[in-house]
Amino acid sequence: MLGWQAMNHADLDQLLILQEKDVRISKLRKELASLPEQRTRLLKQMEAIKQKALAAKQEVAGIEKSIRDVEAAVETKRAYIGKMKTLQSNTRKNEEYQMCIQEVEKTEAAIDSLETSELELMERLETAKTDMEQKIRRARDAQRELEETLARFDRTAETDKELLNRLNAERADLAAAVPENSLGEYERMTRSKGVPVIVPMDEKGHCGGCHMVITDNARMKVLGGHETVYCDSCHRILH
Ligand SMILES: [Zn+2]
């Protein structure tokens, strides 16, 4: 004895209505299940944007520190020049006098080069500040967008859950009215294939589930409309 029984053709209309609910239920469940993943992805994107803004801030702080260092070095060198000039005017030794002149010249050249590098740093600072402001603005906008999107996800989840409860209740009422054998077969099929399992045959004679060509014999039976016909390829029910 086969445990399997072809579905009663008379029950197909009822099953199609049931299937319509099941398709909606399945879609809603998928949407609900995808929300946490989408949320995680958006949070990761936000983190990357924040990191970029942070890196830009650090870049600005780094350049500002370099400028302060250069300025401190210039100060030190100026103080040294002052000392050399004092020594120069007080000394009576020619050798020391010459040494002071050389030291002053050498140190002034060093100050020149420090000041040149300070100018370069100032230019870099301008660019870095513009870049930082852009990235901070971008992070602020992205944060606001993210909050709106997450709030929308919460609302979607809430309405989806309510709708799902309602559809499940309607589904239970519909299922209760379908004869047991046909319902059992339909549910067995949906468990193994997912919805839909009752699919239309298109005008060219293809299965609406797997899109393979339906045999002439099966096609005639579908058009006859008196018996349950299964697709030879995917074993879904054709109507
Ligand atoms: Zn098929």
Boltz pocket constraint, residues with backbone or C-beta under 6 A from the ligand:
constraints:
  - pocket:
      binder: B
      contacts: [[A, 207], [A, 208], [A, 209], [A, 210], [A, 211], [A, 212], [A, 231], [A, 232], [A, 233], [A, 234], [A, 235], [A, 236]]
      max_distance: 6.0
